């Protein structure tokens, strides 16, 4: 860095100094490179300038005290940036850069297989995230087994100096429909979504030993609420509602589950009976695969019977063809079903029906009849 100093407006032509930032936060002139050009009444004199304290003081030593404005880079940071410029210069948004590894589900079980996840682990892997139960298919994933395998792998990795792998599961669909025990699951993080189990639209995150055993960093900054993990005044009524809903689930989960399973099974029996001749395919009812107690994903076979068209003709049934978060993909069948090995022509006809705590067998009879008339109307329109 060069600083141009002007002195004696008329007599001094120019002075150029090399400046070096020292550890004390001050600016000093490098003696080996420092020269002073003096102009005095048209006569030029040059000489070497000593850097003792007295001379520095007379020259006005610079002391930087604007650290709130900006700070210099520490040597360690400079080294890291330099390494990144040499080794990580690719565009991180490009498709060939892998921010994550995606493991497909097995077409035989529609589950993510533990062995496939372990095989996908790399030296840089630090987190495995997987749904506890899929929201479209209702298939329950083998989280406990996965956690046990990851724990065994972590012991080997830590002995080799590699980072520990953390496990996260999204339990949004499972809570209220089946037993959820973080100790049995063995996860480090677990996501809770209130409006999936009769609570307000508020969520929670379980963390095993936040900030101690398991790292947790805030995404937002501000106040010190929620132990500095999330700023903002807590929404007390919604939190109370979530707590009450969780209390009810903890107390009556077996009752809720038994009722929903009974109604769901009756629904599938009625669908089979009514659409057997037409042709019906239960997309995720596979032997040996555990499902949510309330979820039925099926396709009524035949041309022109896409799920959305069938629902549009229903007068009683209110349902969806898949996840609401993907509802903008109007003309595309579920990517979840396609990746599960369901043929395109079957997947595009899919409907997802999920029963609740108050759904009755009488309700099932009504909606199955509704589906029957909707399919008949579509077929009549097609052949007329």
Residue pairs with C-beta under 8 A, 6 or more apart in sequence:
1 18
1 19
2 16
2 17
2 18
2 19
3 16
3 17
3 19
4 14
4 15
4 16
5 15
5 17
6 12
6 14
6 15
7 15
8 39
11 39
11 40
11 41
12 38
12 39
13 37
13 39
14 37
15 36
15 37
17 29
17 34
18 29
18 30
18 33
18 34
19 27
19 28
19 29
19 30
19 62
20 27
20 28
20 29
20 30
21 27
21 64
21 72
22 28
25 63
25 64
25 65
25 67
26 61
26 62
26 63
26 64
27 61
27 62
27 63
27 64
28 51
28 56
28 61
29 49
29 51
29 56
29 59
31 50
31 51
34 48
34 49
34 51
35 46
35 48
35 49
36 46
36 47
36 49
37 44
37 46
38 44
38 45
38 46
38 47
49 55
73 81
90 96
90 97
91 97
92 99
101 120
101 122
101 125
103 112
103 116
103 117
103 120
104 112
104 116
104 339
105 111
105 112
105 113
105 139
105 339
105 340
106 112
106 113
106 116
107 340
107 341
108 286
109 139
109 286
109 288
109 289
110 134
110 137
110 139
110 284
110 286
110 289
110 340
110 341
111 139
111 140
111 141
111 142
111 289
112 130
112 141
112 142
113 142
114 142
114 145
114 146
114 149
117 128
117 130
117 146
117 149
118 149
118 150
118 153
121 128
121 153
121 165
123 162
124 163
125 165
126 163
126 164
126 165
126 166
127 165
127 166
127 167
127 168
128 146
128 150
128 165
128 166
128 167
128 168
129 167
129 168
129 169
129 170
130 141
130 143
130 146
130 167
130 168
130 169
130 170
131 141
131 169
131 170
131 172
131 173
132 140
132 141
132 143
132 169
132 170
132 171
132 173
132 174
132 180
132 185
132 190
133 139
133 140
133 141
133 171
133 173
133 174
133 177
133 178
133 292
134 141
134 173
134 336
135 172
135 173
135 323
136 297
136 322
136 323
136 334
136 336
136 337
136 352
137 283
137 284
137 291
137 295
137 297
137 336
137 337
137 340
138 173
138 284
138 291
138 292
138 294
138 295
138 296
138 297
138 354
139 284
139 289
139 290
139 291
139 292
140 174
140 178
140 289
140 290
140 291
140 292
141 169
143 167
143 169
143 185
143 186
143 187
144 184
144 185
144 186
146 167
147 167
147 185
147 186
147 187
148 186
150 165
150 167
151 186
153 165
154 164
154 165
157 163
157 164
157 165
158 164
166 188
166 189
166 214
166 215
167 186
167 187
167 188
167 189
168 187
168 188
168 189
168 190
168 191
169 185
169 187
169 189
169 190
169 191
170 190
170 191
171 180
171 190
171 191
171 192
172 191
172 192
172 193
172 196
173 196
173 292
174 180
174 292
175 192
175 193
175 196
175 197
175 246
175 249
176 196
176 197
176 198
176 245
176 249
176 253
176 256
177 197
177 256
177 257
177 260
177 292
177 293
177 294
178 253
178 257
178 292
178 293
179 253
180 190
182 190
182 206
182 208
187 206
187 208
188 207
188 208
188 213
188 214
189 205
189 206
189 207
189 208
189 214
190 205
190 206
191 203
191 204
191 205
191 206
192 203
192 204
192 205
192 206
192 242
192 246
193 203
194 200
194 201
194 202
194 203
194 204
194 238
194 241
194 242
194 245
195 201
195 202
197 245
197 246
197 249
198 245
198 248
198 357
199 241
199 242
199 244
199 245
199 246
200 237
200 238
200 241
200 242
201 238
202 235
202 238
202 239
202 241
202 242
204 242
207 214
207 216
208 214
210 216
210 227
210 229
216 229
218 228
218 229
218 230
218 231
219 230
220 230
220 231
220 232
221 231
222 231
222 232
223 231
223 232
223 233
224 231
225 231
225 232
225 233
225 234
226 234
249 256
256 357
257 293
258 293
259 357
260 293
260 294
260 355
260 356
260 357
260 359
261 293
261 294
263 294
263 355
263 359
263 360
263 361
263 363
263 364
264 293
264 294
264 295
264 296
264 355
266 361
266 364
267 296
267 353
267 355
267 364
267 368
268 282
268 285
268 296
268 298
270 364
270 365
270 368
271 280
271 296
271 298
271 368
271 371
272 280
274 368
274 371
274 372
275 300
275 371
275 372
275 375
278 300
278 301
278 302
278 375
279 300
279 301
279 302
280 298
280 299
280 300
280 301
281 298
281 299
281 301
281 342
281 346
282 296
282 297
282 298
283 297
283 298
283 299
283 337
283 340
283 342
283 346
283 347
283 350
284 291
284 297
284 340
285 291
292 354
294 354
294 355
294 356
295 352
295 353
295 354
296 352
296 353
296 354
296 355
297 337
297 350
297 351
297 352
297 353
298 350
298 351
298 353
299 307
299 342
299 346
299 347
299 349
299 350
299 351
300 310
300 349
300 351
300 371
300 375
301 346
301 349
302 349
302 375
302 379
303 382
304 378
304 379
304 382
305 349
305 375
305 378
305 379
306 348
306 349
307 321
307 348
307 349
307 350
307 351
308 321
308 330
309 378
310 349
310 351
310 371
310 374
310 375
310 378
311 317
311 319
311 320
311 321
311 351
311 374
313 373
313 374
313 375
313 377
313 378
314 367
314 370
314 371
314 374
315 370
315 373
316 366
316 367
316 369
316 370
317 353
317 367
317 370
317 371
319 351
319 352
319 353
319 354
320 327
320 351
320 352
321 334
321 350
321 351
321 352
322 334
322 336
322 337
322 350
322 352
323 334
323 336
326 334
326 335
333 344
333 347
333 348
333 350
334 347
334 350
337 346
337 347
337 350
338 344
338 347
342 350
353 367
355 364
